[in-house]
Amino acid sequence: MENTPPTISDTMFAQIRDKNLFEQAKSYACSYMDNIPFRPVFPAPETLEKLAAFDEALPQQPQPAADALRMLAEYGSPATVAQTGGRYFGFVNGNVIPVALAARWFSDAWNQNAALHVMSPTVAKLEQVCERWLRELLGLPPETVAGFVSGTSIATICGLAAGRHALLKNLGWDVNEDGLFGAPPIRVIVSEQAHSTVFKALSILGLGRKRVELIPADAAGRISVAHLPELDASCLVILQAGNVNSGSFDDFEHICSVAQYTGAWVHIDGAFGLWAAASPNKKRLTQGIEKANSWSADGHKTLNTSYDCGIIFCKDQDALLASMQTTGAYIQYGENRDGMLYTPEMSRRARAVELWAALRFLGGSGAAELVDGLCERAAQFAAELAGNGFRVLNEVVFNQVLVACDTPAETKAVLAGVQASGECWCGMTIWQGQPAIRVSVCSWSTTPDDVQRSVQAFIEARDLAA
């Protein structure tokens, strides 16, 4: 009998048995982690040009698996942004705690679908545990439930959908049955400095810009209590735990108390700032958050889990489940937690695994130390920049620093020089109508020395721009 060539399944069974492919990936990953402190934070132009190696035609026949990993290591790794190092301050992108990364690697081998308990009892249990631990860590009400989604963008959609459902139900309208055509109007109360994802969520949910009541922000970026309109039971109020530029926190205690009295629904966008509640030193910033109805947060920001790891918290379980409802004869719900009831997705990865690993490793004191460390490095950044003649534009209450030079043109030139230096990377924003450099300290691995090196990069960029 002639030897027949192996099928693609034969080849993959062999890869599973011999483990060489996985050892190769492990070697490349470990090498990447070892070298991250010594490489430019943003890749050089010539490195980016080499990404053209991926511009090949789709192969007509199977290719060696090892070649795919080799290409990723040779061309992909050098062109990544060093977000897992200590000198990346662009956007609010966190690092990843080692145990969270290891747990994700491990759980990727499980390849669990987290939709139903019957699909993955382990993940359902870990989601249940994370929900309980997070309630305790953040001081949320005991009836709060959690859904595990890709990020705060989706978590915000979930929270506002739950609020829309609850408000309309209280007004005698079933949005699931009757839709939005002819529904009682909902008033949306939101700061003029709300994150762009809030407006995206409102648009997706059919609560467009014309029904949004934009409230002025004060000099620190907090929603102005003085300009807050009279609330009622048709109001969907959106607050911020951490202004995306200044890091400031809204007055939850006052606004949530008024909302509770009037029957309004409050959602708190706490992508990175909600974690302040985990720190005894910063918890005062979140005073009153327990009076809200829903909250959104990212584990992959301040808590430094891996991407993607967003969380929707909701005090009204019925409202969240109703707004995320899914039916189907083939769906097998059970007595235990079925995660898809709390999220828009059915199929989704087991992101609660690395969240659980991070929380168990850190514990309450470790989470507080992590939060405090980011805030301390941000304060150091602000102090050293101010000491070297830069203008710090905000009161540094959390992990955000806004910096400017003497003129807008100089600010832009300095940022361009900093970004080109490879020493660190920060982004540009507009603050009070003027360009500003936005420094977001989000990595557990940022050291005092990293801050000093980054400040020196600012100084050198300013000297070159002079």
Secondary structure, 3 states (H helix, E strand, C coil): CCCCCCCHHHHHHHHHHHCHHHHHHHHHHHHHHHHHHHCCCCCCHHHHHHHHHHCCCCCCCCCCHHHHHHHHHHHHHHHCCCCCCCCECCCCCCCCCHHHHHHHHHHHHHCCCCCCCCCCHHHHHHHHHHHHHHHHHHCCCCCCEEEEECCHHHHHHHHHHHHHHHHHHHCCCCHHHHCCCCCCCCEEEEECCCCHHHHHHHHHCCCCHHHEEEECECCCCCECHHHCCCCCCCEEEEEEECCCCCCCECCHHHHHHHHHHHCCEEEEECCCHHHHHHCCCCHHHHCCHHHCCEEEEECCCCCCCCCCCEEEEECCHHHHHHHCCCCCCCCCCCCCCCHHHHCCCCCCCCCHHHHHHHHHHHHHHHHHHHHHHHHHHHHHHHHHHHHCCCEECCCCCCCEEEEECCCHHHHHHHHHHHHHHCCCECEEEEECCEEEEEEECCCCCCCHHHHHHHHHHHHHHHHHHC
